[in-house]
Amino acid sequence: MSMNIMDAEDLFRKLTSGAKFNFKKYPADAQKLKCLKPKCIPVCSALSIKKEPKGDACKVSDDSVSSEAHELDTDSELTLLGSMKAAVTGNKFKKKKNSKKKLDTQESLKKKCAAQQEERISQLRKHHRISVTGRSVPPPIVDFKRMQEEFNLSPKLIQNLLNSGYTDPTPIQMQAIPIMLQGRQVLSCAPTGSGKTAAFLIPVIHHLAGPRKLGFRAVIVSPTRELASQTFRECVRLSEGTGLRSHIISKTSQAVRRFGPQSSKKYDILVTTPNRLVYLLQQDPPTLSLNHVEWLIVDESDKLFETGPKGFRDQLAVIYRACDSNNVKRAMFSATHTIHVARWARKNLRGLISVTVGHRNAASDNVDQKLIFVGSEHGKMVALRELVQKGLTPPVLIFVQTKERAKELFSELIYDGINVDVIHADRTQLQHSSCVARVWM
Ligand SMILES: Nc1ncnc2c1ncn2[C@@H]1O[C@H](COP(=O)(O)OP(=O)(O)OP(=O)(O)O)[C@@H](O)[C@H]1O
């Protein structure tokens, strides 16, 4: 039987005219009868938002969303007496109003939740002195275990980290690793000795996963042979047991003979200085190919970006062009922030994220610095001799501006009977390595 709401109410009034109803005696029925008046129908109770436990106040229940959808979909009908049914139009309006209210509440809960989450992340960054710019920057991850869970890092890689004595990530690793694991391009600036090498090696090793015999899939460019050797050693250590093969170009003449289109295919990671790589790329035909490169890492990018005879800007451009695969990503790491590197990166690297640890261009916190006023050029030598007399604990590194000054200082110190060696561009690689090895390893 179909009838509109006015017919139903009229009929009900007629059938019950003169009858008095005891609301106290029959509360259950009273409840039912109350339902006949549209304004009393308790539709809101089903739409109430679930109370979330304390501490997770922002969680918006999916159930409540679906129950709301259900409420809107069901036919709004009221059973009047037995099988008599009537449509409830006023009720529908109220339900819609309540649903909207609920949607608004959920929306504001979500916003509140996002704001709280952002606040937590920003506190964490502040605590580790990390600053970032860029869109949708992933949060820093403060332990390797969580990184492993979130990005499915191989247990082998984690084991290699532990074997290297890396129990917790350093701040640059906390932030740069998740960014690179998401396949985003990054410009990172963190003080010397802050663990930048592992910050780029971990994501590279994870992405390459295992050998593919396609040729180099990651290229790491370092400004000096010593730095390249150091990076190569760390790369071998962290990729142990993964099957990945790393290579460092030590002699170009050897490399020309060694690499053919086939032989270079067995390597996955190339660590090199720019000049050597460019020399090989410019052979006719090129001695090696970089068209399968997925990651191009520019270490000490501030040095490599310098123009002029000491810089590698032109060489970097050749390498950049040679890495011509569609899915190549670039990451740049350095200890100092330079405007021209930042500008270039912003212009050329899509979706770039910049990460800085500590104050830009500040020295590492764990380096004590002391400025000694020496008066004149000659005063430097006097001050150095004084330091030696007071007792310097070796190993000691002394940096000077040119190789001529390095040679002069070396002769002076040898004359004083001090056990000293010197590294500069005129010395052979063997002399470099043996000096570094004797002093540092
Ligand atoms: N998570 C870690 N836990 C402990 N030690 C680490 C960690 N990461 C790196 N190291 C160690 O810290 C030292 C400095 O690391 P690394 O050479 O990568 O620094 P860097 O930032 O690249 O410095 P530079 O600017 O001089 O190249 C190395 O001896 C390295 O083995």
The ligand as a MOL file (V3000), in Angstrom:
LIG
                    3D

  0  0  0     0  0            999 V3000
M  V30 BEGIN CTAB
M  V30 COUNTS 31 33 0 0 0
M  V30 BEGIN ATOM
M  V30 1 N 76.1900 5.5400 10.3320 0
M  V30 2 C 77.4680 5.5790 10.6780 0
M  V30 3 N 77.8400 5.1840 11.9020 0
M  V30 4 C 79.1590 5.2140 12.2620 0
M  V30 5 N 80.1720 5.6340 11.4600 0
M  V30 6 C 79.8440 6.0520 10.2250 0
M  V30 7 C 78.4880 6.0420 9.7620 0
M  V30 8 N 78.4820 6.4900 8.5040 0
M  V30 9 C 79.7590 6.7640 8.1800 0
M  V30 10 N 80.5820 6.5020 9.2000 0
M  V30 11 C 82.0680 6.6800 9.2700 0
M  V30 12 O 82.2970 8.0770 9.4250 0
M  V30 13 C 83.5030 8.4430 8.7580 0
M  V30 14 C 83.2330 9.6150 7.8370 0
M  V30 15 O 82.3500 9.2000 6.8200 0
M  V30 16 P 82.4720 9.7550 5.3360 0
M  V30 17 O 83.8540 9.6550 4.8280 0
M  V30 18 O 81.4010 9.1300 4.5410 0
M  V30 19 O 82.1360 11.2860 5.5880 0
M  V30 20 P 81.9260 12.3840 4.4910 0
M  V30 21 O 80.7750 13.1920 4.9440 0
M  V30 22 O 81.8430 11.7680 3.1450 0
M  V30 23 O 83.2430 13.2080 4.6310 0
M  V30 24 P 84.0090 14.0170 3.4770 0
M  V30 25 O 83.2510 15.2900 3.2930 0
M  V30 26 O 85.3410 14.2210 4.0670 0
M  V30 27 O 84.0380 13.1470 2.2710 0
M  V30 28 C 83.9800 7.2170 8.0060 0
M  V30 29 O 85.0070 6.6260 8.7610 0
M  V30 30 C 82.7770 6.3100 7.9800 0
M  V30 31 O 83.1660 4.9530 7.9690 0
M  V30 END ATOM
M  V30 BEGIN BOND
M  V30 1 1 1 2
M  V30 2 1 2 3
M  V30 3 2 2 7
M  V30 4 2 3 4
M  V30 5 1 4 5
M  V30 6 2 5 6
M  V30 7 1 6 7
M  V30 8 1 6 10
M  V30 9 1 7 8
M  V30 10 2 8 9
M  V30 11 1 9 10
M  V30 12 1 10 11
M  V30 13 1 11 12
M  V30 14 1 11 30
M  V30 15 1 12 13
M  V30 16 1 13 14
M  V30 17 1 13 28
M  V30 18 1 14 15
M  V30 19 1 15 16
M  V30 20 2 16 17
M  V30 21 1 16 18
M  V30 22 1 16 19
M  V30 23 1 19 20
M  V30 24 2 20 21
M  V30 25 1 20 22
M  V30 26 1 20 23
M  V30 27 1 23 24
M  V30 28 2 24 25
M  V30 29 1 24 26
M  V30 30 1 24 27
M  V30 31 1 28 29
M  V30 32 1 28 30
M  V30 33 1 30 31
M  V30 END BOND
M  V30 END CTAB
M  END
